[in-house]
Amino acid sequence: MAAWFAAPHSYTGEDVAEIHTNGGTLVAQLCLRRLLSRGARLAEPGEFTKRAFLNGRIDLTQAEAVLGIIRSRSEEALRAATRTLR
């Protein structure tokens, strides 16, 4: 399944496509291999949040909250980061 998010309504504020596969990891790996062979590339860690920040979709506090959510090691830390994101 493919989902299209048109600018400026996507998380990053840019045109974005998401591809979802089913059938296990082999199907996903083969799909990814095909896309990469045709010029797609993997996103860098934090790239979507960086783009959202640079495009004015989120502010610095929200970008830091996303990082806090990703790095949370406890439910308390996760709740704190989530509160900041709102």
N, C-alpha and C positions, 0 to 999 in steps of 0.2 A: 504494500500500500504506500502511496506517496501522498504527502500533504504539502500544500503550497501556502506560504505565508507571504503576502504581498506587502511591500513597503508602503507606507510607513507603519503598518499595524503589527509588524513582527516584534519579537523581543529585541532584536538588534536595530530595528528601524530600517532594515534592508530587506530585499527579496531573499527568502530562504525556502529551501525545499528539504523536507525530512522524508526518509525512506524507512519503512518498517517492514521487516520480514518475519515469516513464521517458518516452522519446520525444523528448528534446531540451529545450532551454530554453523553447520556446514553450509546451509543455504545463505546465511548472513555473510560468511566468509567469501563464498563465491560471488555474491552480489557486490560486496565491497571490492573484491579483486577486479571485477568487470568495470566498476565505476572508476577506480584508480587508473586502470589501463587506458581509460578514455579521457584522462585529464583532470579528474576530480582529485582533491587532496584532503587529508585528514586535518581537522581543526586543531590548532595548538591549544594546550590547556589554558583555560580562561579567555580564549579568543572571543567567544560570543558575548561574555560580560564586558570585555574591553570595547568591543564594537558598540554595544548598547550604551556604554558610558560616553564614548567619543561622539556618538550620534545624539546625545542628549536624552536618551530614553530612561536612563537611571542616573542618579547623582553618585558622588564618591562614597557617601555613607552607605547607600544601597549596594554598591559594588563590593564594598568591604563586608557587608552582611552576607552576600552570596558566598564569599570566601569563608566566612565564619560558619555558614551552614555546611559547606563541603568539608571543612576541617573539624567539625564538631565530634567530640569523643564522648559526650554525655548528653542525656536528654535535656539537662539544664542549659548547657551551652547551646544546644540546638534551639531551644525555646527563646533564649536571649537573642540569638542571631535572627531568628524569624521575626521577633518583635521589631527589631531594627529595620528589617526589610520593608515593613508595611509603611 
